[in-house]
Amino acid sequence: MFSFLKELRDRKVGKVAVVYLVGGWLLIQVADVMFPALGLPAWTVTLVAALLIIGFPIALILAWAYESTPDGIRLDQRSAASSDREDLDSAAQALEKPPEKSIAVLPFVDLSPSRDNEYFSDGLTEELLNVLTAASDLSVSSRTSCFTFKGKDVDIRTVAKKLNVSYVLEGSVRKAGNQIRITAQLIEAAGDTHLWSDTYDRELENIFEIQDDIAQEIARTLRVKMDPQAAAELKAASAKAYDLYLRGRDFYHKFASKPLRFAIEMFRRATELDPEFARAWCGIADCHSILVLYYQGGQEDLENSETASHKAIELAPTLAAAHVSRGLHHVASKRYGDARQAFKRAINIDAKDFESHYHLGRAYFHENNLEEALKCFEKAAILSPDDFNGPLVAAPIYRKLGQIDKARAAEVRGLENAERYLEAHPDSARAYFLGAWPLYDSGEKAKAYEWAERALAIDPDDGSTLYNLACFYANTGELDKALDCLERGGIHALEWMAVDPDLDSIREEPRFKKVVERLKEVKGSG
């Protein structure tokens, strides 16, 4: 009531009411004296009184809705804003309403006695995501999005709202030797209702049966259809090979030179136990290609990526990941046309695969086809909205094409994603060096330099770190620092350097040209 009375005062409704009543009373007095003198009938005075009574509420409504300004009578902006806000709220609610058949899989919690099986619980989560993604009529949040909640005590409704899903799957893993206990529960977010839950006490050899059971229960509850062929392609012949594969994936996601070498060893041992395990071959191929692309890998890495990617496609020609692996090999081999064809085959198999769109964008970038590269990065951002790589790679391209607002929006989004990622992965040099420039550009210069220094401290000899810090210093105008970093870490990125907008500020510098020539000589002699 107090707020309402204050609003009446602010809009001057009371003042209008007083003026109206006083004016009306005076008008009636004048009419009562003048109308008979003018020979008008007595009912005309009554008519004036009636019109004044009818007009009173109308005057109050107009006083509420309109205000007097130096430019005349105008609609009160508070009324317009209130109306706009209601419209915006309605629109926002409509946009935020999640798809009916949509799910997020939260990272399963490792409850093993020694708490040393996180690689397994994370891997199981990723595998369930892959299985569920095979259901064409089910929207599944990406791994990146789901893993932003790892280790956080967040209620289900908050998770569902953030990821825009209707259902959430959560669970735990307890692994001791060959025994495993997995609990899982499916929750409807809107009502925080548990639709299904189960506990599986099995031997490790039965892990695939457990995955199938969980996926089928979800499919039955949500009334979606699973793809049995796609689910079968995700399996290994033995639990031991599968365990090694999950260890490899854990190292792979650290995305640094030494962990990638460890990942290769895990994947290699998995293929020794199961020579027909296509995804382990994909893992080998991907690691070797990434080492060539980002970490100064050599000819042996290139040959190994060729063999492993070819083997993966031979074993599983309908597995999207196999074609992504082949595409990465082609990019590492500088056969960008072949790479594009491989990534497009992967997209034809699985249009929802983030990796296919993201790496297709990088292939287009290598060819200096910036417009097509942006389309791919934009699609990848839709498929994995919490990924920081795509937006931060796309931002300088937007800038080069003169789309400054989009560049800034991409930087803001990428930086937010990078900060969330670093909460769970504080040792990620990549998140630090990619986020340094957006911080600087937004005015947080001290924090930007802090991130650059952290990236260098984490991996001081890493070529990818040095190259991206060169881009950072080029953008901040510190040309000597930029060129110093390029001299130490630019050899793996000579083709990328030729088109990278972040280096435009130093491209015409004599020293830059000398650095490029020297790197070409070193690479040629190697």
Helices and strands as residue ranges (DSSP letters): H 2-10, H 13-37, H 43-65, E 66-69, E 72-75, H 77-96, E 102-105, E 109-110, H 118-133, E 139-140, H 143-147, H 156-163, E 167-176, E 179-188, E 193-203, G 204-206, H 207-222, H 228-233, H 239-252, H 257-273, H 278-294, H 299-315, H 320-332, H 336-349, H 354-366, H 370-383, H 389-400, H 404-424, H 429-441, H 445-458, H 463-476, H 479-489, G 491-493, H 494-497, G 501-503, H 510-525
